[in-house]
Amino acid sequence: MERWAGKVAIVTGTSSGIGESACVALVNHGLKVIGLARRFDRLEKLAKTLEKAKGRFYPMKCDVTKESEILEAFKFAETLGGVDILINNAGVFLPSHIINGSAKDYDQVLGVNVRAAAICIREITQSVKKRKSQGHIINVCSVIGHNVEIARGAAINLYAPSKFALRAMSDAVRNELNVAKVDIKVTNLSPGLVKTEMPSNSSYGEKIYEVMPYLQSKDIADSIVFVLGTPPSVEISELTIQPLHANLAPQI
């Protein structure tokens, strides 16, 4: 991680959960981290807890469904030297089914989970290419992006298809970067169940943590640090992280 000290990272979805933990980990390793989220009050609280950290945290209110706000964040990053690391973490799922859902719900899930990630990837690529530097993109996907049967019976709308798309995007972008000869690694990081605020908005709520093993947000942040800590010649293209005995958990 030493080679990233003083470098700039953008993390989306940082007001809680994995995004918040990732910001803490990166700032403590000496990075300049721009945290994007809609709930700016939470970002301000996080900034206060990191005032004495090795790096620096820059809170920025941003709705990632709005391209103009993403572009403002990357424009600000240029004043710090340009973006070197992107953690595409922002994600949403809605407690409804595809077969009776609304177009508004479809747009919201795909807008956050897929479209916003693509815009951020485009912008970091231009920043790294312009500076002829090195970069790293980490797309926070999900095990559900590998096997939708994990969520059998759960009402999660287009969440699973969106994670399949994000996983495919990681592979597509890696191919494009190789052809364009831009020095950016791409890692698709797929956690199993993580204890965050997200299930509270779902059809099964907090009950899921009573019947299934789960990870903590810090576990994923530690994995992000591990991935970033690999030598320049090493690329972890896929990392799946499961709680112990996840395969023995009952379906809900």
SULFENVEN-V153045 format. One record per helix or strand. SS is the DSSP state (~ for helix, > for strand). FROM is the first residue (numbers start at 1). TO is the last residue. If there is no record, write none. Layout:
ss=SS from=FROM to=TO
ss=SS from=FROM to=TO
This chain:
ss=~ from=2 to=4
ss=> from=8 to=12
ss=~ from=17 to=28
ss=> from=32 to=37
ss=~ from=40 to=49
ss=> from=56 to=61
ss=~ from=67 to=79
ss=> from=85 to=88
ss=~ from=98 to=100
ss=~ from=103 to=131
ss=> from=135 to=140
ss=~ from=143 to=145
ss=~ from=148 to=151
ss=~ from=159 to=180
ss=> from=184 to=191
ss=> from=194 to=194
ss=~ from=198 to=201
ss=~ from=205 to=211
ss=> from=215 to=215
ss=~ from=217 to=228
ss=> from=238 to=241
ss=~ from=246 to=248
